[in-house]
Amino acid sequence: MSWLLRAAAEPTLSYYQSQGGYEALKKALRMSPQEVVEEVKRSGLRGRGGAGFPTGMKWAFAKADPKEPRYLVANADEGEPGTFKDRFLMERTPHLLLEGMVIAAWALAARQGFIYLRGEYTAPYRALQRALQEARQAGFLGRDILGSGLDFDILVHRGAGAYICGEETALLESLEGRRGQPRIKPPFPVNQGLWGQPTVVNNVETLANVPLILQMGAEAWSRIGSRDCPGPKLYSVSGQVLRPGLYELPMGSTLRELIYGHAGGLRPGRALKAVIPGGISSPALTPQQLDVPMDFPSLQRAGSMLGSGAVMVLDDTVCMVGACLVAMEFFERQSCGKCTPCREGTGWLRAVLQRLEEGRGSADDLELLSDVARNIAGKSFCPLGDGAAVMLLRALERFGEEFQKHTRGRCPLKDRVAS
Ligand SMILES: Cc1cc2nc3c(=O)[nH]c(=O)nc-3n(C[C@H](O)[C@H](O)[C@H](O)COP(=O)(O)O)c2cc1C
């Protein structure tokens, strides 16, 4: 199945156009900007950056603000561990993102767009620079695009390797040249974004869906995927499966289908212990939850999140306390330091997890972990702290027995795996 990846064989403009590329833009430019917004609303597209906010509604909010100019930002920071979908899109089919951005610019009457690109993404940077040049030469970017009267261009801004700069308000701070730390919301970026102007921040995969919606029509596009969460979805699959990689499936496909069908299942003789369904901030699911549809509402009901759609598969050689420790080391390092509960709490959680993993912990430490985590959740400006706390609280609930074993000595799996 191929929708977003239909033209991923080659990144060139000529190949993209041979696969129908930029036809959606031509169609959009024959529609009024308001009609384009309505079409995106009708499709039911929800943002693929993690929170699942309805895209058409976000665009309508920005349009309703009369302040000019308006800005469009593609969030290409992709810092969530285990996520590599945006990288693949930008490297292999960069014009899909550019076409989505020009259509969004038409809808929003934006004259300047930015791609905030993860600093380490060298190959996508080169692919984007080349695609931008081709698009400008072909008249898809620049002044009076295809005679429509729209003037729009895109600047690629490379980040400097901070996870927090993927959070939309920290991203805007960074783009303005300041330290990347989240702003308090409201006001939301749609009203006060870049330099105080109305700004739409959308994930790369979200924007890449826009040409498909225009080309197929909202109704046909929304027949892909689940009823309350339509469209195609890119799932990055990593961990202990035979065929890790990027899979494009209808939104709402089950983990069972993804892991055992597409990713080839586990190594022979191994049993499944846990699946992290949406990047490191999403609580791990148990093997009994494999039939949950991989979409925003279903995973929320299952006590987790779709997040970025990064599926990490852990087999029975993995220690859950050790896995939580690795995650917490990441959160501690990446906490931007603005909010005390997140800055101090992630360090405490890491230290307690470390002593449990090394066999120096006690039964009281489990209570301490829950207590500290509960004091982080809901008490910070942005969801980084929430992600760290809730991921751990759910692991304590779902894999409590393994945590208990660690209070009686060194990790029981260490010797087993080594032998
Ligand atoms: C700590 C943190 C990191 C984030 N990183 C990313 C990221 O790398 N890419 C992304 O698109 N969204 C990321 N987000 C979500 C953005 O804040 C925002 O919701 C998203 O870019 C909106 O786009 P969408 O509506 O198309 O999903 C992150 C959020 C948080 C709290």
PDBQT file of the ligand as one rigid body, heavy atoms in Angstrom, charges set to zero:
ROOT
HETATM    1  C1  LIG A 501       8.927  17.563  23.894  1.00  0.00    +0.000 C 
HETATM    2  C2  LIG A 501       8.160  17.604  22.610  1.00  0.00    +0.000 A 
HETATM    3  C3  LIG A 501       8.784  17.310  21.410  1.00  0.00    +0.000 A 
HETATM    4  C4  LIG A 501       8.080  17.357  20.203  1.00  0.00    +0.000 A 
HETATM    5  N1  LIG A 501       8.737  17.040  19.050  1.00  0.00    +0.000 NA
HETATM    6  C5  LIG A 501       8.065  17.125  17.872  1.00  0.00    +0.000 A 
HETATM    7  C6  LIG A 501       8.747  16.843  16.642  1.00  0.00    +0.000 A 
HETATM    8  O1  LIG A 501       9.938  16.503  16.629  1.00  0.00    +0.000 OA
HETATM    9  N2  LIG A 501       8.039  16.942  15.498  1.00  0.00    +0.000 N 
HETATM   10  C7  LIG A 501       6.689  17.315  15.481  1.00  0.00    +0.000 A 
HETATM   11  O2  LIG A 501       6.107  17.428  14.425  1.00  0.00    +0.000 OA
HETATM   12  N3  LIG A 501       6.049  17.584  16.626  1.00  0.00    +0.000 NA
HETATM   13  C8  LIG A 501       6.700  17.508  17.808  1.00  0.00    +0.000 A 
HETATM   14  N4  LIG A 501       6.033  17.824  18.963  1.00  0.00    +0.000 N 
HETATM   15  C9  LIG A 501       4.624  18.282  18.866  1.00  0.00    +0.000 C 
HETATM   16  C10 LIG A 501       4.551  19.761  18.514  1.00  0.00    +0.000 C 
HETATM   17  O3  LIG A 501       4.569  20.526  19.716  1.00  0.00    +0.000 OA
HETATM   18  C11 LIG A 501       3.256  20.114  17.756  1.00  0.00    +0.000 C 
HETATM   19  O4  LIG A 501       2.165  19.579  18.439  1.00  0.00    +0.000 OA
HETATM   20  C12 LIG A 501       3.236  19.628  16.314  1.00  0.00    +0.000 C 
HETATM   21  O5  LIG A 501       4.348  20.049  15.587  1.00  0.00    +0.000 OA
HETATM   22  C13 LIG A 501       1.971  20.143  15.628  1.00  0.00    +0.000 C 
HETATM   23  O6  LIG A 501       1.887  19.624  14.333  1.00  0.00    +0.000 OA
HETATM   24  P1  LIG A 501       0.640  18.736  13.861  1.00  0.00    +0.000 P 
HETATM   25  O7  LIG A 501      -0.614  19.486  14.270  1.00  0.00    +0.000 OA
HETATM   26  O8  LIG A 501       0.791  18.629  12.403  1.00  0.00    +0.000 OA
HETATM   27  O9  LIG A 501       0.748  17.428  14.577  1.00  0.00    +0.000 OA
HETATM   28  C14 LIG A 501       6.704  17.738  20.193  1.00  0.00    +0.000 A 
HETATM   29  C15 LIG A 501       6.073  18.035  21.410  1.00  0.00    +0.000 A 
HETATM   30  C16 LIG A 501       6.791  17.955  22.606  1.00  0.00    +0.000 A 
HETATM   31  C17 LIG A 501       6.067  18.269  23.872  1.00  0.00    +0.000 C 
ENDROOT
TORSDOF 0
